[in-house]
Amino acid sequence: MPSRRDLLRCAVVGVAVATALGAGALAWSSTLLGEYSVMGMGSGGTTGGAGHAGHGGQGAAAGGAAEASGLLDTVSVTDLAADPDRPADVRVELVARQGTVDVPGGRSIEGYTVNGTSPGPEIRARQGDLVEVVLVNESVADGATLHWHGIDVPNAADGVAGITQDAVPVGGRHVYRFVAADAGTYWYHSHQVSHVQVERGLLGAIVIEPAEPDGRIAAPTDGSPLDVTALLHIYGGQHTLNGRVADERVSAPPGSTVRVRVVNTDQGTAAVWAGAPFRVVAVDGHDVHEPGEIEGQRVLVPAGGRVDVAVRAPDRGAVRLHVGGARSIVIGDASAEASAPPVRQPSTTLDLLAYGTPEPLTFDAASPDRSFDYVISRRFGIIDGRPGNFWTINGRMFPDVPMFEVAESDVVAMHVRNDSGDVHPMHLHGHHVVVLARDGVAASGSPWVVDTLDVHPGETYDLAFVADNPGIWSDHCHTLPHAVDGLVAHVMYEGVTTLFTINGEAGNRPE
């Protein structure tokens, strides 16, 4: 029997819907998805430059998608791959399983593991290595994939079910190959039923070490780990650090500098702060130019985002770095933890728009070849018979959302505006974007280069990137339940096509 609260909620929704319909204030849309291809998704949001509208319509079966696009010379997403003849420098097998996840220090949950644990094993490679990962699906009933979040892989390796591959069924395997071109901190996760599989543990960290050592981080002299990963995840309401409901301790010689790679795999923003000065040396895998000391401020990390911070071990005792609010890392003399008590979270936030010092960009962002709007809002509608207040992009509800069509080598400008009441960590696959301005205020610090950006209610951002990685790329909110409800668009290169479909026999459900 429904509870009184459920009945009240239904009544409130019913009144709101009836009022909206009666007043004609909101336009309803009804969409039956069925099997569809992203090749047939909605129109572009061009505002100037050489941009133009992309594909229109409510979605079409993939079997005539290439013809419908009007493209004569096309390349399949599966052909956009790393050199097949080059041997791998790093080779890893990852086995995905569905079942009980042991959470040390807490209670077990039902979810997913990779090689028997969650998070799965951390993958380490060196810049320039060719990485080969074999995904084996031992028991994930809905199928699984691996997406390399933040790594600008070739499109065939992007791991998005229904766009770049079919979900790997139970008993199946799939090989991902990519060159680790950019040093930095990244993570991998499933992009099949991702709002469930990611939340319940099908994920892990990947670190690409620079070809040359970072001179800001001294090499250890006594075997102490001076480069550590801090992967944040919530398992069934339990805040964990590297999979454990516990804080961590890093023994470091006095005066040494420890690099802490914070990876936020959760659905909301995480905060990082300390009781002593520290620096943000990288954001989303890209170095900050001449980062200054931070004291009395917090650093906010979007869902899916990463920050690398450099913390100096004190001459005596230890310092506590808070990561994610509920967990922390004590750095320095492990026997002197009492010298590093918890510190209240600062109320002021570091503004990455003005942090560090300027450095020239590698492209002319002032003269884009394509310019697009990406306006986030929401409205009432019905998708597959499910009524709700769904997200819209440029006023359109999924799947009639923009397909931002570009050509290789284009400089692309994007104006993002959040007209909704929620924070949206927007994530573009296959590329990094530079933040040019927020709310009309131009960037004044180090180039702020991201693949995941929190856009708060009422905010606008001006972004730019170079279209240098051909493919069909998702551009979506990484609060994954938002993506399920339609907050996902795509960047499509001219001449690229896919034969994979969503909601068909392969069971592809990327969000």
Buried (B, 14 or more C-beta within 10 A) or exposed (E): EEEEEEEEEEEEBEEEBEEBEEEEEBEEBEBEEEBBBBBBBBBBBBEEBEBEBBBEBBBBBBEEBBEBBEBEEBBBBEEBBBEEEEEBBBEBEBBBBBEEBBBEEBEEBEBBBBBEBBBBBBBBBBBEBBBBBBBBBBBBEBBBBBBBBBBBBBBBBBBBBBBBBBBBBBEBEBBBBBBBEBBBBBBBBBBBBBBBBBBBBBBBBBBBBBEEEBEEBBEBEEEBEBBBBBBBBBBBEBBBBBBBBEBBBBBBBEEBBBBBBBBBBBBEBBBBBBBBBBBBBBBBBBBBEEBBEBEEBBBBBBBBBBBBBBBBBBEEBBBBBBBBBBBBBBBBBEEEBEBBEEBEEBEEEBBBBEBBEEEEBEBEBEEBBBBBBBBBBBBBBBBEEEEBBBBBBBEBBBBBBBBBBBBEEBBBBBBBBBBBEBBBBBBBBBBBBBBBBBEEEEBEBBBBBBBBBBBEEEBBBBBBBBBEBBBBBBBBBBBBEBBBBBBBBBBBBBBBBBEBBBBBEBBBBBB
